[in-house]
Amino acid sequence: MKYVLGWAGEQPISKNYFWLERYIYHGNVVGNVVSDQVMWSDGGYLESYFSDNSIKEMNNDGEKLLNPKNALSTIRNSKKAIENFWKTTKIISKEFNKNHSLKKMQKWYGRFYSAELLIAAHFITSREEVMYAVECTLYNHLVEKIGEKQAQNMFGLLTTPVHEDLVFRELKDTQKVLKNPSIKNILTHLRKYPFLAFNIDSEQKAIVVMKKRFIEESLEKARVEIQNSIKRRKELKKKQKHYFERLKESRIKQLAVFVQQSAINRLELKACWAGAEYYLLPFFRKISEIAKCSLKDLLMFYTPKDIKEILNKGNLVSSEELQARKKYMFVHYHNQKIDFYAGEKALQAKQSILDPSLPGKETKEFNGMIANMGKFVGKAKLVKVDNMEEIQQIAKTLTKEHILVAGMTNPNMTVLVKKVGGIITDEGGMACHAAIISREFNLPCLVGCKIATLVLQDNDLIELDANNGVVKIIKKVIK
């Protein structure tokens, strides 16, 4: 069996369990047809791989999105899932108190579990493997109309969202905090945009991180960025209208608008799974007390199954098992079941099942999908963390000579994107965050590279050719 990297990052195992269980419980949502997937975690940095056959399954299931009715219902249902998620978390946040009985905790966690599982199910629909049929059909229509030479530029232009997205709304609201960066205003901002505190396990840490961010920002700088963004969107909207009228094909417009809507929804879905634990910190803190572990360990190394066992039966995860998980974890979904390994058993499973699929150290170049055209030579900067505290530290080391290399980008990485000369990610299609933000800042960008974080290391000199979809390693760093 050949496995291909789907995404990578500093990811809680609980999130990734949802990614697997969605195939069991939400097979009716487009894209949830994966039959074989493996996950490998080394010290909390997790890599997730799809089998070749699973990629074909997603490609085939994604053809349903070529039907306009299916495409429309997919967008509507994902929006409903988002609304349901925040309605659920707000009810839990409002009604929870630390004196609740175990029975009440079971009820609240059950509701949270169901809401997040549905978010996970809809999140996969905008992955590049599922969107493949839509994006290929749109591209082929453009080639037929205007030729291959112009199609690539036009493809990026027509699939870039023109409406305000989550990142832009957060930037606008940042102005309010910059005018008065009080703790109260910072906490209000975090409650509205909890994804900013992804992987942060206390309100105090979140406040410190956000204070640093607002110290480095300025009201004038934010205003200029907002004005430039509004100007770009107006120009883009005008260009899109012109080209849609010029092309005179409703099918092109329908497909392009669907990709745009999927991109905006994907950010909203990502904000759900990235922001839930911070939004519900008191709730999860109580669970960690019942589990007799730290909140950080609960969020990073406990599965939904563990939490249910703790709340329903009082079955705790042993300290030996927890230490093993903190070292290595290997999870294999196949035959509609999940095999879980920790410590040395995880390492053995990885060596047996996954290692034969990994790229060799001799790799000199690889390909990716062009998200925004351009060419840039610079030093690779691998980002393997997702919490804002560590991201801020990395930002201080970046210059325009760097190329950001990550499993995927998240909205809280915008501070990094502003400083680099290009972007390379393992995950992503035209609807992913990296693709959108690269066009926002006009940076050369390749997404869906699959092996970038596996073969590149910090300060490798590389050529990012986003005109031809190729990354070349010019000089490797010798360790």
Summary of the structure (lengths in Angstrom):
residues: 479
radius of gyration: 21.9
end to end distance: 32.0
largest distance: 66.4
contacts: 1663
relative contact order: 0.14
helix: 60%
strand: 15%
